[in-house]
């Protein structure tokens, strides 16, 4: 009887060890599953923010296009410069540059679009191909966009889009 009691004690010790190993494995699997879920959520959120920036850039294009076509528009169309287009110079997009900020009222007319912290901008310039062709460039910002003091992106998304408008004589 004495050996039977010893066998039970050693079996109970092994059971404890097996249970502890299983708990560690279950814990690692749980952590892995939570990380995958968190990563999937981050990817989905980043995609959403990028789409909002794209919608803002598209709104900027639509605004400049409508202003270029509209008679009596106050939008300034920049001169053509094949060597250095105005849209390609970063300073032109800064405060007091050549870019036009899309007014909030234009964005509010688009029902489902939330207003971003940084309103989209657009710029129109004549194409080197002729004065009846205008290149419109727009940039839109995601809601989480922030910029450094020099205007460079610190965080968030910036989407750039271009369109070409051909004016009929």
C-alpha positions as CSV (number, residue, x, y, z in Angstrom):
1,X,0.0,0.0,0.0
2,X,2.8,2.3,0.6
3,X,4.0,2.2,-3.1
4,X,0.5,2.9,-4.3
5,X,0.3,6.2,-2.3
6,X,3.7,7.3,-3.7
7,X,2.4,6.6,-7.3
8,X,-0.6,8.8,-6.7
9,X,1.5,11.7,-5.4
10,X,3.8,11.6,-8.4
11,X,0.8,11.5,-10.8
12,X,-0.7,14.5,-9.1
13,X,2.5,16.4,-9.5
14,X,2.6,15.6,-13.3
15,X,-1.0,16.7,-13.6
16,X,-0.1,20.1,-12.1
17,X,2.8,20.5,-14.5
18,X,0.6,19.6,-17.5
19,X,-2.1,22.0,-16.4
20,X,0.5,24.8,-16.0
21,X,1.9,24.2,-19.5
22,X,-1.6,24.2,-21.0
23,X,-2.4,27.5,-19.2
24,X,0.8,29.1,-20.7
25,X,-0.1,27.8,-24.2
26,X,-3.7,29.1,-23.9
27,X,-2.4,32.5,-22.7
28,X,0.0,32.7,-25.7
29,X,-2.8,31.8,-28.1
30,X,-5.1,34.4,-26.5
31,X,-2.4,37.1,-26.8
32,X,-1.8,36.2,-30.4
33,X,-5.5,36.4,-31.2
34,X,-5.8,39.8,-29.5
35,X,-2.8,41.1,-31.4
36,X,-4.2,39.9,-34.8
37,X,-7.6,41.5,-34.0
38,X,-5.9,44.8,-32.9
39,X,-3.8,44.8,-36.1
40,X,-6.9,44.2,-38.3
41,X,-8.6,47.1,-36.5
42,X,-5.6,49.4,-37.2
43,X,-5.5,48.4,-40.9
44,X,-9.3,49.1,-41.2
45,X,-9.0,52.4,-39.5
46,X,-6.0,53.5,-41.6
47,X,-7.9,52.5,-44.8
48,X,-10.9,54.6,-43.6
49,X,-8.7,57.6,-42.9
50,X,-7.1,57.3,-46.3
51,X,-10.5,57.2,-48.0
52,X,-11.6,60.3,-46.1
53,X,-8.5,62.1,-47.3
54,X,-9.2,60.9,-50.9
55,X,-12.8,62.2,-50.6
56,X,-11.5,65.6,-49.4
57,X,-9.0,65.7,-52.3
58,X,-11.9,64.9,-54.7
59,X,-14.0,67.7,-53.2
60,X,-11.0,70.0,-53.8
61,X,-10.9,69.0,-57.4
62,X,-14.6,69.5,-57.9
63,X,-14.4,73.0,-56.2
64,X,-11.6,74.2,-58.4
65,X,-13.1,72.7,-61.6
66,X,-16.4,74.5,-60.9
67,X,-14.6,77.7,-60.2
68,X,-12.6,77.5,-63.4
69,X,-15.7,76.9,-65.4
70,X,-17.8,79.5,-63.6
71,X,-18.0,83.0,-65.1
72,X,-16.8,85.7,-62.7
73,X,-14.8,83.4,-60.5
74,X,-12.3,84.8,-58.1
75,X,-10.0,81.7,-58.5
76,X,-6.6,82.7,-59.8
77,X,-5.3,80.4,-62.6
78,X,-1.5,80.4,-62.4
79,X,0.7,80.9,-65.5
80,X,2.1,77.9,-67.3
81,X,5.6,76.9,-66.4
82,X,6.7,73.6,-67.9
83,X,10.1,73.6,-66.1
84,X,8.6,74.1,-62.6
85,X,4.8,73.7,-62.3
86,X,3.3,75.8,-59.5
87,X,1.7,72.7,-57.9
88,X,5.1,71.0,-57.6
89,X,6.5,73.8,-55.4
90,X,5.8,73.1,-51.7
91,X,5.8,76.7,-50.7
92,X,2.8,77.4,-53.0
93,X,0.7,75.1,-50.7
94,X,1.6,77.0,-47.5
95,X,-0.2,80.0,-45.9
96,X,-0.3,82.9,-48.3
97,X,0.8,80.7,-51.2
98,X,-0.9,80.2,-54.5
99,X,-3.3,77.4,-53.3
100,X,-6.9,78.0,-52.6
101,X,-8.5,76.5,-49.5
102,X,-11.9,74.9,-50.2
103,X,-14.6,76.8,-48.2
104,X,-16.5,74.9,-45.5
105,X,-19.8,75.8,-47.2
106,X,-18.8,73.8,-50.3
107,X,-17.9,70.8,-48.2
108,X,-21.1,71.0,-46.2
109,X,-23.1,70.8,-49.4
110,X,-21.8,67.2,-49.7
111,X,-24.1,65.6,-47.1
112,X,-22.1,62.6,-45.8
113,X,-18.7,64.2,-45.7
114,X,-17.5,65.1,-42.2
115,X,-15.4,68.3,-42.1
116,X,-11.7,67.6,-41.7
117,X,-9.5,69.6,-39.3
118,X,-7.5,70.7,-42.3
119,X,-9.7,71.8,-45.2
120,X,-8.7,70.6,-48.7
121,X,-6.7,72.8,-51.0
122,X,-6.6,73.2,-54.8
123,X,-4.6,75.0,-57.4
124,X,-5.3,75.7,-61.0
125,X,-2.6,76.5,-63.6
126,X,-2.5,76.8,-67.4
127,X,-1.0,73.8,-69.2
128,X,2.1,74.4,-71.3
129,X,-0.1,72.9,-74.1
130,X,-2.2,76.1,-74.4
131,X,-4.4,78.6,-72.6
132,X,-7.6,76.6,-73.0
133,X,-6.2,73.6,-71.0
134,X,-6.0,74.0,-67.2
135,X,-4.4,71.5,-64.9
136,X,-6.0,71.4,-61.5
137,X,-4.2,69.9,-58.5
138,X,-5.9,69.2,-55.2
139,X,-4.7,67.8,-51.9
140,X,-7.0,66.4,-49.2
141,X,-6.2,65.6,-45.6
142,X,-7.4,62.8,-43.3
143,X,-9.1,63.8,-40.0
144,X,-6.0,62.8,-38.0
145,X,-3.6,64.9,-40.2
146,X,-1.1,67.2,-38.4
147,X,1.7,69.1,-39.8
148,X,5.1,70.3,-38.4
149,X,5.9,74.0,-38.3
150,X,7.5,73.9,-41.7
151,X,4.3,72.4,-43.2
152,X,5.6,68.8,-43.6
153,X,3.3,66.0,-42.6
154,X,3.8,64.9,-39.0
155,X,0.9,62.3,-39.0
156,X,-2.1,61.3,-41.0
157,X,-2.7,61.0,-44.7
158,X,-2.4,63.5,-47.5
159,X,-3.8,62.5,-50.9
160,X,-2.9,64.4,-54.1
161,X,-5.1,64.3,-57.2
162,X,-5.0,66.1,-60.5
163,X,-7.5,66.7,-63.3
164,X,-7.3,68.5,-66.6
165,X,-10.0,70.8,-67.8
166,X,-10.3,71.7,-71.4
167,X,-12.2,75.0,-72.0
168,X,-14.1,75.2,-75.2
169,X,-13.9,78.5,-77.1
